[in-house]
Amino acid sequence: MSYQQIAEVYDRLMQDAPYENWEAWTKRVINSYHPDTNRILDLGCGTGEITLRLAGHYQMTGVDLSEDMLAVATSKDNAKTVQWLRQDITQLDGLYGFDCVFSFCDVLNYITDEKKLEDVFIRAYDALKADGLFLFDVHSVEHIVQHLYGQTFAEVYDEISYIWFCDPGESEYSLVHDLTFFVQNNEGHHVRFDETHFQRGYSTETLKQLLNKAGFDIESITSDFSNELNETGDRLFFVCRKKEREL
């Protein structure tokens, strides 16, 4: 997956994303489960929209693999309140002592190998203090199968247009996103570029098993920013707590 070109237009494409809902949900969960939280690690921070919204309340560190995404995030951080780091979230290095680790906007659906997803959970566990929280969301498999497979999405704006095809991948609950963009350059001409992204859904049972194996207790599973679980919802939210590993 490449974010080299899409980073330049990502925020325009995501201008209607409910970032305020992620912010409110995170604060609500922290207040309920770990009110003393200070240091938070954002895995897959992208252009930093959620990270920066929380930076006024917590000490934030944002991690992403894409230099281009991080460049956009850094350019928005005028007060230099966030520590931005380029790392692979399956191979975190030197990050410890956090009260909370989170990964939002279906970042974990981009981890298409189950062993690598387990690695993310283990690295999140290691980055946390004792009793710390690990929060994340994923597309539900029902949403992938019922609402994304075979769908085509398109938008036309003055400066950018795109067409987006969603098709099943080769493995169970996998998804291939084929995207074509037309972006207006400084001369007023529209330039085309194409990207292909891969995602995978995981059953709730698989996620529970991997989390327990990594050393987490699951405090709650809900859907679509609510306090209730509906497994046919679009997005599932997990609240997990670090427990001491058995020797």
C-alpha positions as CSV (number, residue, x, y, z in Angstrom):
1,M,0.0,0.0,0.0
2,S,1.3,3.4,-0.9
3,Y,0.4,6.8,0.6
4,Q,3.0,8.8,-1.2
5,Q,0.5,10.6,-3.5
6,I,-2.7,10.3,-1.6
7,A,-1.2,12.1,1.4
8,E,-1.4,15.4,-0.5
9,V,-5.2,15.1,-0.8
10,Y,-6.1,12.9,2.1
11,D,-7.6,15.6,4.3
12,R,-9.8,16.9,1.4
13,L,-11.0,13.3,0.9
14,M,-11.7,12.9,4.6
15,Q,-13.2,16.3,5.3
16,D,-16.6,14.8,6.3
17,A,-15.1,12.1,8.5
18,P,-16.5,12.3,12.0
19,Y,-13.3,13.0,13.8
20,E,-15.1,14.7,16.6
21,N,-16.8,11.4,17.4
22,W,-13.5,9.6,17.8
23,E,-12.3,12.4,20.0
24,A,-15.5,12.3,22.2
25,W,-15.5,8.5,22.3
26,T,-11.8,8.4,23.4
27,K,-12.4,10.9,26.2
28,R,-15.5,9.1,27.4
29,V,-13.7,5.7,27.5
30,I,-10.6,7.2,29.2
31,N,-12.8,8.9,31.9
32,S,-14.6,5.7,32.5
33,Y,-11.7,3.2,32.5
34,H,-8.5,5.1,33.2
35,P,-9.1,8.7,34.3
36,D,-5.5,9.3,35.3
37,T,-4.4,8.9,31.6
38,N,-1.7,11.4,30.6
39,R,0.5,9.8,27.8
40,I,-1.2,8.4,24.7
41,L,0.3,6.7,21.7
42,D,-1.6,6.9,18.4
43,L,-0.8,4.0,16.0
44,G,-1.3,4.8,12.4
45,C,-1.9,8.5,13.0
46,G,-2.0,9.5,9.4
47,T,-2.3,13.3,8.9
48,G,-2.8,13.7,12.7
49,E,-6.4,14.8,12.8
50,I,-7.4,12.8,15.8
51,T,-3.9,13.1,17.4
52,L,-4.1,16.9,17.3
53,R,-7.6,17.1,18.6
54,L,-6.5,15.2,21.8
55,A,-3.2,17.1,22.1
56,G,-4.8,19.8,24.2
57,H,-5.8,17.2,26.8
58,Y,-3.1,14.6,26.8
59,Q,0.6,14.2,26.0
60,M,0.4,12.7,22.5
61,T,2.8,10.7,20.3
62,G,1.8,9.8,16.8
63,V,3.3,7.0,14.8
64,D,2.9,6.3,11.1
65,L,4.9,4.4,8.4
66,S,4.3,7.1,5.8
67,E,6.7,10.0,5.7
68,D,4.3,11.9,3.5
69,M,1.4,11.6,6.0
70,L,3.7,12.6,8.9
71,A,4.9,15.6,6.9
72,V,1.3,16.8,6.6
73,A,0.6,16.1,10.3
74,T,3.8,18.0,11.3
75,S,2.8,21.0,9.2
76,K,-0.5,21.3,11.1
77,D,1.2,21.0,14.5
78,N,2.1,24.7,14.8
79,A,2.5,24.6,18.5
80,K,4.8,21.5,18.3
81,T,2.7,19.7,20.9
82,V,3.0,16.2,19.4
83,Q,5.9,13.8,19.1
84,W,5.7,12.5,15.5
85,L,7.6,9.2,14.7
86,R,8.0,7.2,11.6
87,Q,7.8,3.5,12.6
88,D,6.0,0.3,11.4
89,I,3.3,-0.4,14.0
90,T,4.1,-4.1,13.7
91,Q,7.7,-3.4,14.8
92,L,7.5,-0.6,17.4
93,D,10.8,0.2,18.9
94,G,11.7,2.2,22.0
95,L,8.2,3.2,23.0
96,Y,7.2,2.4,26.6
97,G,5.4,3.9,29.5
98,F,2.1,5.0,27.9
99,D,-1.2,5.1,29.8
100,C,-3.2,4.5,26.6
101,V,-2.5,3.2,23.1
102,F,-5.1,3.6,20.3
103,S,-5.5,2.9,16.6
104,F,-8.5,4.3,14.8
105,C,-10.0,4.8,11.4
106,D,-9.8,1.0,10.6
107,V,-5.9,1.2,10.5
108,L,-5.8,-2.4,11.8
109,N,-7.9,-3.6,8.8
110,Y,-4.8,-2.7,6.8
111,I,-2.9,-5.4,8.6
112,T,-3.9,-8.3,6.4
113,D,-1.7,-11.0,7.9
114,E,-3.0,-12.5,11.2
115,K,0.5,-13.0,12.6
116,K,1.4,-9.3,11.9
117,L,-1.8,-8.3,13.6
118,E,-0.8,-10.3,16.6
119,D,2.6,-8.5,16.5
120,V,0.7,-5.1,16.7
121,F,-1.2,-6.3,19.8
122,I,2.0,-7.5,21.4
123,R,3.8,-4.2,20.6
124,A,0.8,-2.2,22.0
125,Y,1.0,-4.3,25.2
126,D,4.7,-3.7,25.6
127,A,4.2,0.1,25.1
128,L,1.7,0.3,27.9
129,K,2.1,0.8,31.6
130,A,0.5,-1.8,33.9
131,D,-3.3,-1.5,33.7
132,G,-3.0,0.7,30.6
133,L,-5.7,0.9,27.9
134,F,-5.6,-0.3,24.3
135,L,-8.4,1.1,22.2
136,F,-9.0,0.4,18.5
137,D,-11.7,0.1,15.9
138,V,-12.1,-2.2,12.9
139,H,-14.6,-2.6,10.1
140,S,-17.0,-5.4,11.0
141,V,-16.9,-8.4,8.7
142,E,-20.6,-7.9,8.1
143,H,-20.0,-4.3,6.9
144,I,-17.2,-5.5,4.5
145,V,-19.3,-8.3,3.0
146,Q,-22.7,-6.5,2.9
147,H,-21.7,-2.9,2.2
148,L,-18.3,-2.8,0.6
149,Y,-17.9,-5.9,-1.6
150,G,-18.7,-5.0,-5.2
151,Q,-19.4,-1.3,-4.5
152,T,-18.2,1.7,-6.4
153,F,-17.9,5.2,-4.9
154,A,-17.2,8.4,-6.7
155,E,-17.0,12.1,-5.9
156,V,-16.4,15.2,-8.1
157,Y,-15.1,18.4,-6.7
158,D,-13.5,21.4,-8.4
159,E,-10.0,20.5,-7.4
160,I,-10.2,16.7,-7.0
161,S,-12.3,13.9,-8.3
162,Y,-12.1,10.2,-7.6
163,I,-13.6,6.8,-8.4
164,W,-13.2,4.0,-6.0
165,F,-13.9,0.3,-6.6
166,C,-14.2,-2.2,-3.7
167,D,-13.8,-5.9,-4.5
168,P,-13.3,-9.1,-2.6
169,G,-9.7,-10.2,-2.2
170,E,-8.3,-13.7,-2.4
171,S,-8.6,-14.6,1.3
172,E,-11.6,-14.6,3.6
173,Y,-13.0,-11.1,4.4
174,S,-10.2,-9.5,2.5
175,L,-10.9,-6.3,0.4
176,V,-9.1,-4.7,-2.5
177,H,-9.6,-0.9,-3.0
178,D,-8.7,0.3,-6.5
179,L,-8.7,4.1,-6.5
180,T,-8.2,6.6,-9.4
181,F,-7.8,10.3,-8.6
182,F,-7.8,13.4,-10.8
183,V,-6.1,16.2,-8.9
184,Q,-5.8,19.8,-10.1
185,N,-2.2,21.0,-10.2
186,N,-0.8,24.5,-9.9
187,E,-1.3,25.1,-13.7
188,G,-5.0,24.2,-13.4
189,H,-4.7,20.9,-15.2
190,H,-6.0,17.7,-13.7
191,V,-3.4,15.0,-13.2
192,R,-4.4,11.4,-12.8
193,F,-2.8,8.9,-10.3
194,D,-3.9,5.4,-9.2
195,E,-3.5,3.5,-5.9
196,T,-4.4,0.1,-4.7
197,H,-5.0,-0.6,-1.0
198,F,-5.6,-3.9,0.7
199,Q,-7.7,-4.5,3.8
200,R,-8.9,-7.5,5.7
201,G,-11.7,-8.1,8.2
202,Y,-11.4,-10.3,11.3
203,S,-14.1,-12.0,13.2
204,T,-14.8,-10.9,16.7
205,E,-13.7,-14.3,18.0
206,T,-10.4,-14.1,16.2
207,L,-9.7,-10.6,17.6
208,K,-10.6,-11.8,21.1
209,Q,-8.2,-14.8,20.8
210,L,-5.3,-12.6,19.6
211,L,-5.9,-10.0,22.2
212,N,-6.0,-12.5,25.0
213,K,-2.9,-14.2,23.7
214,A,-1.1,-10.8,23.7
215,G,-2.0,-10.3,27.3
216,F,-5.1,-8.1,27.2
217,D,-8.4,-8.3,29.1
218,I,-11.3,-7.1,27.0
219,E,-13.4,-4.5,28.9
220,S,-16.0,-3.8,26.2
221,I,-16.8,-4.2,22.5
222,T,-19.3,-1.7,21.1
223,S,-20.2,-0.5,17.6
224,D,-20.5,2.8,15.8
225,F,-19.5,5.1,18.6
226,S,-22.3,3.8,20.8
227,N,-22.4,2.1,24.2
228,E,-23.9,-1.0,22.7
229,L,-22.7,-3.9,20.6
230,N,-24.3,-4.6,17.2
231,E,-22.1,-6.9,15.2
232,T,-23.9,-5.9,12.0
233,G,-22.7,-2.3,12.7
234,D,-20.2,-0.8,10.4
235,R,-17.4,-0.3,12.9
236,L,-16.6,-2.2,16.0
237,F,-14.8,-0.5,19.0
238,F,-12.6,-2.5,21.4
239,V,-11.6,-1.3,24.9
240,C,-8.8,-3.6,26.3
241,R,-6.7,-3.4,29.4
242,K,-3.2,-4.6,29.9
243,K,-2.9,-7.5,32.5
244,E,0.2,-9.0,33.9
245,R,1.4,-11.9,31.7
246,E,1.5,-15.3,33.4
247,L,5.0,-16.6,34.0
